[in-house]
Amino acid sequence: MNKNKFKVFCTPFCPKCNQLLAYLNKKKADYVSYDIDKDDTARREVIKIVGTDDIESLDKLPIVVIGDKVLFGFDEKEIGKYLH
């Protein structure tokens, strides 16, 4: 099992978000996913991370938090570094 727990902030209509979630499921990663369109608390947390409330237009989704590291978008190689 993976030692790192991922916090994934996404929206259901985001293709990169869906790709990331499928990848994490395939790798059996330990993660929690937050829909920032439906979860106001998660949206406020993302606004603090990004610095604006216009998250979707910034093309930063999905936003992945691993400890104190924040990753924007879905980069399989970068995410893979934290799976081991």
N, C-alpha and C positions, 0 to 999 in steps of 0.2 A: 504494500500500500504506500502511497505517496505521503511524504512527511509534510509537504506544504499544502495549506488550505488556500484555495483561490476564492476571492470575492469577485464575481463577474457582474458588471452592470451593463445591461443591454435593453433592447426593445425587440418585440417579436417580429417586426417587419424589416429588421436589419440583417441582410445576407451574411455579413461577416460575423455577426453575433451567433447566428444559427450554425455557421461553420465551426466556430470556436466551441460551442456547446457540444456539437457532434464529436469533435476531436477530443474534448475532455472526457466525454462518456466512453469513447473508444479506448482511451488510455486509463480508464477507471480512476480518474483524478478526484481528489477530495475538493469539492467546490460548492459554493452557494451562489445561486443566480438570482439577481434582482431585476425586475422589470421596472425601469425608471419611469415608464408611462403610468403605471398603476400604483407604485410604491413611493409615496411622497417623502418618506424618511430617506430612502435610498437616493432619490433624486436630489435631495438637499446635500447628502454626502458627496455625490458626484459634482454638484455645483461648487462645493468647497475644493475638491480636487482640481477641477478644470479652471475655476475662476470666473465662470459665466453660466447663465442658465440656458444659453442657446447651444446645448450640447450636440443635438442631432446635426445641425448645420456645419459643425466643425469637423465632421468626418472622423471623429475620434473613437467611435463605438466599434467594438465593445471596449470597455475600460476594465482592466483586470488589476486587482490589488493583491499582492503577495507579500505579506509582512509590511515593510515600509516602501516597497517597490511598486511603481505604477506603470502599467503597460497600456498603450493605446493601440487599438486595431487588433487584427489577428495575424500574427507572424508565428507560424508553426515552429520554426527553429528557436525563436526567443522563448515561447511558452515551454517548449520541450526542455530547456535548460533548468526549469524549475520543477520538473516532474520526477527528478531522480534524487 
